[in-house]
Amino acid sequence: MDRQIFTTFDLVKQNAKEFQDTPFLNFYDEIVTYQNLDLRTDIFAAYLQENGIGKGDIVSFIMGNTPHFFYTLLGAQKIGATAGPISCWWQADEVEFLVNDCKPKVLVVDPEYALIVAVIKDKIPSVEKIIINSPDPIDLGFPHDYLPDILEKYSQKTDFSDPPSADDVASLMYTSGTTGKPKGVMLTHKGIVFGADIKTKHIPIQPGERILCVLPLFHSGGLNDLAFPTMYSAGTMILRRNFSATEFWECVGKYKVNGFYIVPTMWNILLRTPEADTVDTSSLRIGVSGAAPIPPEQLDECERRFHLPILEAYGSTENTGGITANMEGKRKYGSIGTGFDGIEVCIFDEQDKPLNAGEIGEIVVKGDTVMKGYFNNPKATAETIKDEWLFTGDVGYVDEEGFLFIVDRKKDMIIRGGVNVYPKEIENVIATHPAVDSVAVIAEAHDKYGQVSKACIVLKRGEDCTEDEIRQFCKGKMAEYKVPEYYLFRPSLPANAVGKVLKKDLVVEIEEEKTAEAVPVAHFFEGMKQRFIPEKAQDVDATVSYHITGKGGGQWTITIKDGTMTLTEEVLKTPTVFMVARDSSYHDIVTGKLDGITAVVTGKMKIEGDLNFMPSFREMFAPMGKVEG
């Protein structure tokens, strides 16, 4: 549809006028028409205005998939305020950070998240009004209003003399960055509406067509790639609280669903459900997959089983969602499609110059959908938007026909079941555990989720800790989906010359260790007995412990006391010096293939304790003869 709409305010008002009796939502058979949507968002807007909320103010909310999510979002946007959905998966510490970062005046929460507010209430001074989305009273020990009461009893007289403009910030959606701290993405009215327009031109939705939504609305995929395009087309959204395979197929059969958007994890689950072969899917016209790559063989099986074309989409929160999509009848395996009309996609080299077809570089995007910037973070904004180009952080190439291929993620992001997980955020938490010396979180392939996180941990000398202890430590400080599935305790982490952990090298090390042959090193320690020079060790009282990992490794301690040396197969809790290395690395150090300083700098050997003792310690042993090795 060609529509003269520039803001979400225009969108709601025009739909109420042109499609007033058309259902916007079907929420477990509760129907909300476009006229209902307009009236209820007017009421919430009036409440906000009467409580001093206006243009530029922020209304944050922790709400699941319910009609009240839209009343809150659109009601705030109608008066020029910024709507800030918060992930329902976040813990109190994460919510506290976000609220203190963007300083909303109003915080709306579903009742199941009221406890989070109770925990952080005294730490979020900007919040003037707390609203609970509950029809029943809840004793929280502090003043609050109830959203259902507001919608039922409040006047809908709203002053719309100064409606939002196209360039005003409509939504503030937080997404974690490589720094580990979440960043607020400022999305404009123009970006949201234009994005909905171009998506529906490529993937048309007719007025009244039924689109199933099981993705979380606080996520860009659920809101910007599904809800707003449905609204823009005056479609009807079959809204469910979350994804359930059984409920999914029930909705398809009962409501004659025409289209839906899910992530590869959900496709995998649907393939394994018996309902897939019994439900009438003749109404289905289109399925969209996004948020993570879907293997070509899986895509083929889904199309065959479900009898519908599946379009794979690629996007980012910073671009208000979709950037490219594989269109019906026009796609290539391995590609994530061609750009939507109105969105320019290019590949830049490291000097920010465009590359030719087939050349690999960073994917950059330009168009009205690009975010205004990161909230209160000009440095990150300047690094991400240059000359109107949005630098996605993804690496890829475009072929001669304009198809985009992603080669790798420039950032270390892990996509767990279609949800972005940022390792640095997890690392920052684990690093605060008293037993942890250092940590690196990497991706691990997973049958169900595609990718999950693995925490590679180096413990402090003398400390002991179990996998379960670290897991429980994480659970109290981050959302459940961020808690690593796997834990690997390591002697050290590979690093570059400035100490930055090299995660690619870490992945290679782990894979090599699975098949590596043993490199025996015990004979090196036995040989030290013959090379020991007692005269050099008079009046010395010291211990040096070695922890050599790998199949050929072990634990040894050399004790020097008054000119004598003893060797034991153990590691002391507090030796004078403590060294850790892999069997192959230690072999190379002893045989002269690897310089000791280089080994330490690159993380191949870790050394702690009284390092000033080491030069005199080496003098206590005669040079080693030719070592077979």
C-alpha positions as CSV (number, residue, x, y, z in Angstrom):
1,M,0.0,0.0,0.0
2,D,1.2,3.5,-0.8
3,R,0.6,5.5,2.3
4,Q,1.5,9.0,3.5
5,I,2.7,8.1,6.9
6,F,5.7,9.5,8.6
7,T,5.4,8.6,12.3
8,T,3.9,5.9,14.4
9,F,1.3,8.5,15.5
10,D,0.2,8.8,11.9
11,L,0.2,5.1,11.5
12,V,-2.2,4.5,14.5
13,K,-4.5,7.4,13.6
14,Q,-4.8,6.5,9.9
15,N,-5.4,2.8,10.6
16,A,-8.1,3.7,13.1
17,K,-9.8,5.8,10.4
18,E,-9.3,3.5,7.4
19,F,-9.5,0.0,9.1
20,Q,-11.3,0.8,12.3
21,D,-13.0,-2.6,12.7
22,T,-10.2,-4.7,11.3
23,P,-8.5,-6.7,14.2
24,F,-5.0,-5.6,14.9
25,L,-4.4,-8.3,17.6
26,N,-5.9,-11.6,18.4
27,F,-4.4,-12.4,21.8
28,Y,-5.8,-15.8,22.9
29,D,-9.2,-14.8,21.3
30,E,-9.1,-11.3,22.9
31,I,-9.6,-9.0,19.9
32,V,-8.1,-5.6,19.6
33,T,-9.3,-3.6,16.6
34,Y,-7.3,-0.8,15.1
35,Q,-9.9,1.6,16.6
36,N,-9.4,0.0,20.0
37,L,-5.7,0.4,19.6
38,D,-6.1,4.1,18.9
39,L,-8.5,4.7,21.8
40,R,-6.4,2.9,24.4
41,T,-3.1,4.5,23.3
42,D,-4.8,7.9,23.5
43,I,-5.8,7.1,27.1
44,F,-2.3,6.1,28.1
45,A,-0.9,9.2,26.3
46,A,-3.3,11.4,28.3
47,Y,-2.2,9.8,31.5
48,L,1.5,10.4,30.7
49,Q,0.8,14.1,29.8
50,E,-1.1,14.7,33.0
51,N,1.9,13.3,34.9
52,G,4.3,15.7,33.2
53,I,5.7,13.4,30.6
54,G,6.3,15.0,27.2
55,K,8.5,15.2,24.2
56,G,12.0,13.8,24.7
57,D,11.1,12.0,28.0
58,I,11.7,8.3,28.2
59,V,9.1,5.7,29.2
60,S,10.8,2.3,29.9
61,F,8.9,-1.0,30.3
62,I,9.5,-4.6,31.0
63,M,6.6,-6.3,29.4
64,G,6.0,-9.6,27.6
65,N,3.9,-10.2,24.5
66,T,0.5,-8.8,25.5
67,P,-1.8,-6.0,24.0
68,H,-0.6,-3.8,26.9
69,F,2.9,-3.8,25.4
70,F,1.5,-1.8,22.4
71,Y,-0.6,0.5,24.6
72,T,2.5,1.5,26.4
73,L,4.8,1.7,23.4
74,L,2.5,3.6,21.1
75,G,0.9,5.7,23.9
76,A,4.3,7.1,24.8
77,Q,5.3,7.6,21.1
78,K,2.0,9.5,20.4
79,I,3.1,12.4,22.6
80,G,6.7,12.5,21.4
81,A,8.1,10.6,24.3
82,T,10.6,7.8,23.6
83,A,9.5,4.2,24.3
84,G,12.1,2.0,25.8
85,P,11.3,-1.8,25.8
86,I,13.6,-3.8,28.2
87,S,14.4,-7.4,27.7
88,C,12.2,-9.6,29.9
89,W,15.2,-11.9,30.3
90,W,17.4,-9.4,32.1
91,Q,18.2,-9.6,35.8
92,A,18.0,-6.8,38.3
93,D,21.6,-5.6,37.9
94,E,21.1,-5.3,34.1
95,V,17.9,-3.4,34.4
96,E,19.4,-1.1,37.0
97,F,22.3,-0.3,34.6
98,L,19.9,0.4,31.7
99,V,17.5,2.6,33.8
100,N,20.4,4.7,35.2
101,D,21.9,5.0,31.7
102,C,18.8,6.4,30.0
103,K,17.0,7.9,33.1
104,P,13.3,7.2,32.2
105,K,10.7,9.1,34.2
106,V,8.2,6.2,33.9
107,L,8.8,2.5,34.4
108,V,6.0,0.0,33.4
109,V,6.4,-3.7,34.3
110,D,4.3,-6.9,34.1
111,P,3.6,-8.3,37.6
112,E,6.2,-11.1,37.2
113,Y,8.9,-8.4,37.0
114,A,7.7,-6.3,39.9
115,L,10.2,-7.9,42.2
116,I,13.0,-6.5,40.0
117,V,11.6,-3.0,40.6
118,A,11.4,-3.7,44.3
119,V,15.1,-4.7,44.4
120,I,16.4,-1.7,42.5
121,K,13.7,0.9,43.5
122,D,16.1,3.0,45.7
123,K,18.9,2.9,43.0
124,I,16.9,4.4,40.1
125,P,16.2,8.1,41.1
126,S,15.1,9.2,37.7
127,V,11.9,7.1,37.8
128,E,9.0,9.3,39.0
129,K,6.1,6.9,38.2
130,I,6.0,3.1,38.5
131,I,3.1,1.3,36.8
132,I,2.3,-2.4,37.2
133,N,0.4,-4.1,34.4
134,S,-1.8,-6.1,36.8
135,P,-5.6,-6.2,37.2
136,D,-5.1,-7.2,40.9
137,P,-3.5,-5.2,43.7
138,I,0.2,-6.1,44.5
139,D,1.8,-5.0,47.8
140,L,5.3,-3.8,46.9
141,G,5.9,-1.4,49.7
142,F,6.0,1.7,47.5
143,P,3.5,3.8,45.5
144,H,2.5,2.6,42.0
145,D,-0.3,2.7,39.5
146,Y,-2.0,-0.1,37.6
147,L,-2.1,-0.1,33.8
148,P,-5.5,-1.8,33.5
149,D,-7.0,0.9,35.9
150,I,-5.5,3.7,33.8
151,L,-7.0,2.3,30.6
152,E,-10.4,1.7,32.1
153,K,-10.8,4.9,34.2
154,Y,-8.7,7.6,32.7
155,S,-9.9,10.3,30.3
156,Q,-8.7,10.0,26.7
157,K,-8.5,13.8,26.3
158,T,-5.0,14.2,24.9
159,D,-3.3,17.3,23.6
160,F,-1.9,16.4,20.2
161,S,-1.2,20.0,19.1
162,D,2.5,19.1,19.0
163,P,2.7,15.6,17.6
164,P,6.1,13.8,17.1
165,S,8.1,14.5,13.9
166,A,9.6,12.0,11.6
167,D,13.1,12.6,13.0
168,D,12.1,12.3,16.7
169,V,13.4,9.3,18.5
170,A,10.5,6.9,18.8
171,S,12.2,3.8,20.4
172,L,15.2,3.2,22.5
173,M,16.3,-0.5,22.2
174,Y,19.3,-1.7,24.1
175,T,21.8,-4.0,22.6
176,S,25.1,-5.1,24.1
177,G,28.3,-4.1,22.3
178,T,31.8,-5.5,22.3
179,T,32.6,-3.4,25.4
180,G,30.2,-5.6,27.3
181,K,27.9,-2.8,28.4
182,P,24.5,-2.5,26.7
183,K,24.1,0.4,24.4
184,G,20.8,2.3,23.7
185,V,19.9,2.3,20.0
186,M,17.9,5.4,19.1
187,L,15.4,4.6,16.4
188,T,13.4,7.4,14.8
189,H,9.7,7.5,13.7
190,K,10.9,7.8,10.1
191,G,13.1,4.7,10.4
192,I,10.4,2.6,11.9
193,V,7.7,3.6,9.4
194,F,10.0,3.6,6.3
195,G,11.4,0.2,7.4
196,A,7.8,-1.2,7.7
197,D,7.0,0.2,4.2
198,I,10.0,-1.3,2.4
199,K,9.6,-4.7,4.1
200,T,5.9,-5.0,3.1
201,K,6.8,-4.1,-0.5
202,H,9.1,-7.1,-0.7
203,I,7.0,-9.3,1.5
204,P,3.4,-8.1,1.0
205,I,0.8,-8.4,3.6
206,Q,-2.8,-7.7,2.7
207,P,-5.3,-5.9,5.1
208,G,-6.7,-8.5,7.5
209,E,-4.2,-11.2,6.7
210,R,-3.2,-13.2,9.7
211,I,0.5,-13.0,10.8
212,L,1.6,-15.2,13.7
213,C,3.9,-13.6,16.3
214,V,5.8,-15.8,18.7
215,L,9.0,-13.7,18.8
216,P,9.5,-11.4,21.8
217,L,8.3,-7.9,21.1
218,F,11.1,-6.4,23.1
219,H,13.4,-7.7,20.4
220,S,13.9,-5.9,17.1
221,G,12.9,-9.0,15.1
222,G,9.5,-9.2,16.8
223,L,8.8,-5.5,16.9
224,N,10.4,-3.9,13.9
225,D,10.5,-6.8,11.5
226,L,7.1,-8.3,12.3
227,A,4.7,-6.1,14.4
228,F,5.2,-2.8,12.6
229,P,5.1,-4.2,9.1
230,T,1.9,-6.0,10.0
231,M,0.4,-2.8,11.4
232,Y,1.6,-0.8,8.4
233,S,-0.3,-3.2,6.1
234,A,-3.4,-3.3,8.4
235,G,-2.9,-7.0,9.0
236,T,-4.0,-9.0,12.0
237,M,-1.4,-10.3,14.3
238,I,-2.0,-13.6,16.1
239,L,0.0,-12.8,19.2
240,R,1.3,-15.4,21.6
241,R,3.2,-14.9,24.8
242,N,6.1,-17.1,23.6
243,F,7.0,-20.0,21.3
244,S,5.5,-23.4,21.7
245,A,5.5,-25.9,18.8
246,T,2.1,-27.3,19.8
247,E,0.6,-23.9,20.2
248,F,2.2,-22.8,16.9
249,W,0.5,-25.5,14.9
250,E,-2.8,-24.9,16.8
251,C,-2.8,-21.3,15.7
252,V,-2.0,-22.2,12.1
253,G,-4.9,-24.6,12.0
254,K,-7.4,-22.6,14.0
255,Y,-6.8,-19.1,12.7
256,K,-5.7,-20.0,9.1
257,V,-2.4,-18.1,9.5
258,N,-1.0,-16.6,6.3
259,G,2.6,-15.9,7.5
260,F,5.0,-15.9,10.3
261,Y,8.6,-15.0,11.3
262,I,10.7,-17.3,13.4
263,V,14.4,-18.1,14.0
264,P,16.3,-21.3,13.0
265,T,16.1,-22.8,16.5
266,M,12.3,-22.7,16.2
267,W,12.4,-24.2,12.7
268,N,14.4,-27.1,14.1
269,I,11.8,-27.7,16.8
270,L,8.9,-27.5,14.3
271,L,10.5,-30.2,12.1
272,R,10.4,-32.6,15.0
273,T,6.8,-32.2,15.9
274,P,4.2,-34.7,14.7
275,E,1.6,-31.8,14.1
276,A,3.7,-30.7,11.2
277,D,2.3,-33.6,9.2
278,T,-1.3,-33.4,10.4
279,V,-2.2,-29.7,10.5
280,D,-3.8,-28.0,7.5
281,T,-1.2,-25.6,6.3
282,S,-2.9,-24.6,3.1
283,S,-3.4,-21.0,4.4
284,L,0.3,-20.5,4.9
285,R,1.7,-18.2,2.2
286,I,5.1,-17.2,3.5
287,G,7.6,-18.0,6.3
288,V,10.5,-15.8,7.2
289,S,13.7,-16.9,9.0
290,G,16.1,-14.5,10.6
291,A,18.4,-13.6,13.5
292,A,20.8,-16.4,12.6
293,P,21.8,-18.4,9.5
294,I,19.6,-21.3,8.6
295,P,21.5,-24.2,6.9
296,P,20.4,-24.7,3.2
297,E,19.5,-28.4,3.8
298,Q,17.3,-27.4,6.8
299,L,15.6,-24.7,4.7
300,D,14.9,-27.2,1.9
301,E,13.4,-29.7,4.4
302,C,11.2,-27.0,6.0
303,E,9.8,-25.9,2.6
304,R,9.1,-29.5,1.6
305,R,7.4,-30.4,4.9
306,F,5.4,-27.2,5.4
307,H,4.6,-26.5,1.7
308,L,5.6,-22.8,1.7
309,P,8.5,-20.6,0.6
310,I,10.8,-19.5,3.3
311,L,12.6,-16.2,3.0
312,E,15.8,-15.7,5.0
313,A,16.4,-12.2,6.3
314,Y,19.4,-10.3,7.7
315,G,19.3,-7.2,9.8
316,S,20.4,-5.4,12.9
317,T,18.8,-3.4,15.7
318,E,20.9,-0.4,14.6
319,N,19.2,-0.5,11.2
320,T,15.7,-0.8,12.6
321,G,15.7,-4.5,11.7
322,G,15.9,-5.9,8.1
323,I,18.6,-5.0,5.6
324,T,18.4,-7.9,3.1
325,A,16.2,-10.9,2.4
326,N,16.2,-13.9,0.0
327,M,13.1,-13.2,-2.0
328,E,10.8,-15.9,-3.4
329,G,12.2,-17.3,-6.6
330,K,15.4,-15.2,-6.3
331,R,17.9,-16.6,-3.9
332,K,21.3,-18.3,-3.7
333,Y,22.3,-20.9,-1.1
334,G,24.6,-19.4,1.4
335,S,23.5,-15.9,0.7
336,I,21.3,-13.8,2.9
337,G,19.8,-12.1,-0.1
338,T,19.7,-8.7,-1.7
339,G,19.0,-5.3,-0.1
340,F,15.6,-3.9,0.4
341,D,14.7,-1.0,-1.8
342,G,15.8,2.2,-0.2
343,I,18.6,0.5,1.8
344,E,22.0,0.8,0.3
345,V,24.4,-2.1,1.1
346,C,28.1,-1.9,0.4
347,I,31.3,-3.6,1.4
348,F,34.1,-1.4,2.8
349,D,37.8,-2.2,3.3
350,E,39.7,-1.2,6.4
351,Q,40.2,2.3,5.0
352,D,36.4,2.7,4.7
353,K,36.6,2.5,0.9
354,P,34.1,0.4,-1.2
355,L,35.3,-2.9,-2.5
356,N,34.4,-4.7,-5.7
357,A,32.1,-7.7,-6.1
358,G,33.5,-10.8,-4.4
359,E,36.0,-8.9,-2.2
360,I,35.6,-9.4,1.5
361,G,35.2,-6.5,3.9
362,E,32.9,-5.0,6.5
363,I,29.2,-4.8,5.6
364,V,28.0,-1.2,5.7
365,V,24.4,0.2,5.3
366,K,22.9,3.5,4.4
367,G,19.3,4.7,4.4
368,D,16.5,6.2,6.4
369,T,16.3,3.1,8.6
370,V,19.7,3.8,10.1
371,M,19.6,4.7,13.8
372,K,20.1,8.2,15.0
373,G,22.9,7.0,17.2
374,Y,23.7,5.3,20.5
375,F,22.1,7.1,23.5
376,N,24.5,9.1,25.5
377,N,27.4,7.5,23.7
378,P,28.9,9.8,21.1
379,K,32.1,7.8,20.9
380,A,30.4,4.6,20.0
381,T,28.1,6.5,17.6
382,A,31.1,8.0,15.8
383,E,32.7,4.6,15.5
384,T,29.6,3.0,14.1
385,I,28.1,5.7,11.8
386,K,30.5,7.4,9.4
387,D,29.3,9.7,6.6
388,E,25.8,8.3,7.0
389,W,27.1,4.7,6.6
390,L,26.2,2.3,9.4
391,F,29.1,-0.1,10.1
392,T,27.5,-3.4,11.0
393,G,30.5,-5.2,12.5
394,D,29.8,-8.1,10.1
395,V,32.2,-9.2,7.5
396,G,31.1,-10.4,4.1
397,Y,31.0,-9.8,0.3
398,V,28.5,-9.1,-2.4
399,D,28.6,-11.1,-5.7
400,E,28.2,-9.8,-9.2
401,E,24.4,-10.1,-8.9
402,G,24.1,-8.2,-5.7
403,F,23.7,-11.1,-3.3
404,L,25.1,-10.6,0.1
405,F,27.2,-13.3,1.8
406,I,28.3,-13.2,5.4
407,V,31.7,-14.6,6.0
408,D,32.3,-14.0,9.6
409,R,31.2,-11.7,12.5
410,K,33.7,-9.0,13.2
411,K,32.5,-8.9,16.7
412,D,32.6,-11.9,18.9
413,M,28.9,-12.1,19.1
414,I,27.3,-15.5,19.8
415,I,23.9,-16.2,18.3
416,R,22.1,-18.5,20.7
417,G,18.8,-19.6,19.2
418,G,18.4,-16.4,17.3
419,V,19.3,-14.2,20.3
420,N,22.5,-12.2,20.5
421,V,24.8,-13.1,23.3
422,Y,27.9,-10.9,23.8
423,P,30.9,-12.7,25.3
424,K,32.5,-9.6,26.9
425,E,29.4,-9.0,29.1
426,I,29.7,-12.6,30.4
427,E,33.4,-12.3,30.8
428,N,33.0,-9.1,32.9
429,V,30.8,-11.1,35.3
430,I,32.9,-14.2,35.6
431,A,36.0,-12.1,36.1
432,T,34.6,-10.8,39.3
433,H,34.6,-14.3,40.8
434,P,37.3,-14.4,43.5
435,A,38.8,-17.6,42.2
436,V,39.1,-16.5,38.6
437,D,42.2,-15.0,37.1
438,S,41.1,-14.6,33.5
439,V,38.3,-15.7,31.2
440,A,37.4,-15.8,27.6
441,V,34.0,-16.8,26.3
442,I,33.7,-18.3,22.8
443,A,31.1,-20.0,20.7
444,E,30.4,-23.7,20.8
445,A,28.2,-25.4,18.2
446,H,24.9,-26.8,19.5
447,D,22.3,-29.0,18.0
448,K,19.3,-27.1,19.4
449,Y,20.5,-23.5,19.7
450,G,22.9,-23.3,16.8
451,Q,25.5,-21.7,19.0
452,V,26.0,-21.6,22.8
453,S,28.7,-20.0,24.9
454,K,31.7,-21.8,26.4
455,A,33.6,-20.0,29.2
456,C,37.4,-20.8,29.1
457,I,38.6,-20.0,32.6
458,V,42.1,-19.6,34.2
459,L,41.9,-19.9,38.0
460,K,44.2,-18.0,40.3
461,R,47.1,-19.8,41.7
462,G,46.1,-21.9,44.7
463,E,42.4,-21.5,44.0
464,D,40.0,-24.3,43.3
465,C,36.5,-24.0,41.7
466,T,34.0,-26.2,40.0
467,E,32.0,-25.7,36.9
468,D,28.8,-25.7,38.9
469,E,30.1,-22.9,41.2
470,I,30.8,-20.7,38.2
471,R,27.4,-21.5,36.7
472,Q,25.6,-20.6,39.9
473,F,27.6,-17.4,40.2
474,C,26.5,-16.4,36.7
475,K,22.9,-17.2,37.3
476,G,22.5,-14.5,40.0
477,K,24.1,-11.8,37.8
478,M,22.8,-12.2,34.3
479,A,19.8,-13.4,32.2
480,E,19.5,-17.2,32.0
481,Y,20.2,-17.3,28.2
482,K,23.5,-15.6,28.8
483,V,24.8,-18.1,31.3
484,P,27.4,-20.3,29.5
485,E,26.4,-23.9,28.8
486,Y,30.0,-25.2,28.9
487,Y,33.0,-24.4,31.1
488,L,36.6,-25.3,30.4
489,F,39.4,-24.7,33.0
490,R,42.7,-23.9,31.3
491,P,46.2,-23.1,32.4
492,S,46.4,-20.0,30.3
493,L,44.8,-18.1,27.4
494,P,46.7,-17.3,24.2
495,A,47.3,-13.6,23.8
496,N,49.1,-11.1,21.5
497,A,51.9,-8.8,22.4
498,V,49.7,-6.4,24.4
499,G,47.9,-9.1,26.3
500,K,44.7,-9.2,24.3
501,V,43.3,-12.7,24.3
502,L,43.3,-14.2,20.8
503,K,40.0,-16.1,20.7
504,K,40.6,-17.6,17.3
505,D,43.9,-19.1,18.6
506,L,42.1,-20.3,21.6
507,V,39.6,-22.2,19.5
508,V,42.4,-23.7,17.5
509,E,44.2,-24.8,20.6
510,I,41.1,-26.5,22.0
511,E,40.4,-28.3,18.8
512,E,44.0,-29.4,18.5
513,E,44.1,-30.7,22.0
514,K,41.2,-33.1,21.2
515,T,43.4,-35.1,18.8
516,A,46.9,-34.0,19.9
517,E,49.4,-36.7,20.7
518,A,51.3,-36.7,24.0
519,V,54.5,-34.8,24.2
520,P,56.3,-36.4,27.2
521,V,58.2,-33.9,29.4
522,A,58.8,-35.9,32.6
523,H,62.4,-36.8,31.4
524,F,63.2,-33.1,31.4
525,F,62.5,-32.9,35.2
526,E,64.4,-36.1,35.9
527,G,67.3,-34.8,34.0
528,M,67.5,-31.7,36.2
529,K,68.8,-33.9,39.0
530,Q,71.9,-34.6,37.0
531,R,72.4,-31.0,36.0
532,F,71.9,-29.5,39.5
533,I,74.9,-27.5,40.8
534,P,74.8,-27.6,44.7
535,E,77.5,-24.9,45.0
536,K,75.1,-22.4,43.3
537,A,72.3,-23.2,45.7
538,Q,73.9,-22.6,49.1
539,D,71.7,-20.7,51.6
540,V,68.7,-21.0,49.2
541,D,65.3,-22.0,50.4
542,A,62.8,-21.9,47.5
543,T,60.3,-24.0,45.6
544,V,59.3,-23.9,41.9
545,S,56.1,-25.7,40.9
546,Y,55.2,-26.7,37.3
547,H,51.7,-27.6,36.0
548,I,52.2,-29.0,32.5
549,T,48.9,-29.8,30.8
550,G,48.3,-32.1,27.9
551,K,48.6,-35.9,27.6
552,G,52.3,-35.8,28.2
553,G,52.2,-33.4,31.1
554,G,51.9,-33.7,34.9
555,Q,52.7,-31.8,38.1
556,W,56.2,-31.3,39.5
557,T,57.8,-29.3,42.2
558,I,61.5,-28.6,42.6
559,T,62.5,-27.8,46.2
560,I,65.9,-26.1,46.7
561,K,67.2,-26.0,50.3
562,D,70.7,-25.4,51.5
563,G,72.4,-26.9,48.5
564,T,70.1,-29.8,48.0
565,M,67.4,-30.4,45.4
566,T,64.4,-32.7,45.6
567,L,61.8,-33.4,42.9
568,T,58.2,-34.4,43.8
569,E,55.2,-35.0,41.6
570,E,52.9,-32.3,43.0
571,V,52.0,-28.6,42.8
572,L,52.4,-26.6,46.0
573,K,49.7,-24.1,47.0
574,T,52.2,-21.3,47.6
575,P,55.5,-22.0,45.8
576,T,58.1,-19.4,45.3
577,V,57.4,-19.5,41.5
578,F,54.5,-21.2,39.7
579,M,54.6,-22.0,36.0
580,V,51.9,-23.4,33.7
581,A,52.4,-24.5,30.1
582,R,51.1,-27.1,27.7
583,D,53.3,-30.2,27.1
584,S,54.2,-29.2,23.6
585,S,54.9,-25.5,24.5
586,Y,57.1,-26.6,27.4
587,H,59.0,-29.0,25.2
588,D,59.7,-26.2,22.7
589,I,60.9,-23.9,25.5
590,V,63.3,-26.4,27.0
591,T,64.7,-27.4,23.6
592,G,65.2,-23.8,22.5
593,K,62.5,-23.8,19.8
594,L,60.5,-21.2,21.8
595,D,61.9,-18.2,23.7
596,G,60.7,-18.1,27.3
597,I,59.8,-14.4,27.1
598,T,57.8,-14.9,23.9
599,A,56.1,-17.9,25.5
600,V,55.0,-15.7,28.4
601,V,53.9,-12.7,26.3
602,T,51.9,-14.9,23.9
603,G,50.2,-16.8,26.7
604,K,51.9,-20.2,25.9
605,M,53.4,-20.1,29.4
606,K,52.1,-18.5,32.5
607,I,54.4,-17.6,35.3
608,E,53.6,-16.3,38.8
609,G,55.4,-15.6,42.0
610,D,58.9,-14.1,42.7
611,L,60.1,-13.6,39.2
612,N,63.4,-12.1,40.5
613,F,64.3,-15.6,41.7
614,M,64.3,-17.1,38.2
615,P,67.7,-15.8,37.0
616,S,69.5,-17.3,40.0
617,F,67.4,-20.5,39.7
618,R,68.6,-21.1,36.2
619,E,72.2,-20.7,37.3
620,M,71.7,-23.7,39.6
621,F,71.6,-26.0,36.6
622,A,74.2,-26.9,34.1
623,P,73.3,-26.2,30.4
624,M,71.4,-29.1,28.9
625,G,73.1,-31.2,26.4
626,K,71.6,-32.1,23.1
627,V,68.0,-33.1,23.7
628,E,66.4,-35.6,21.4
629,G,63.0,-34.4,20.7
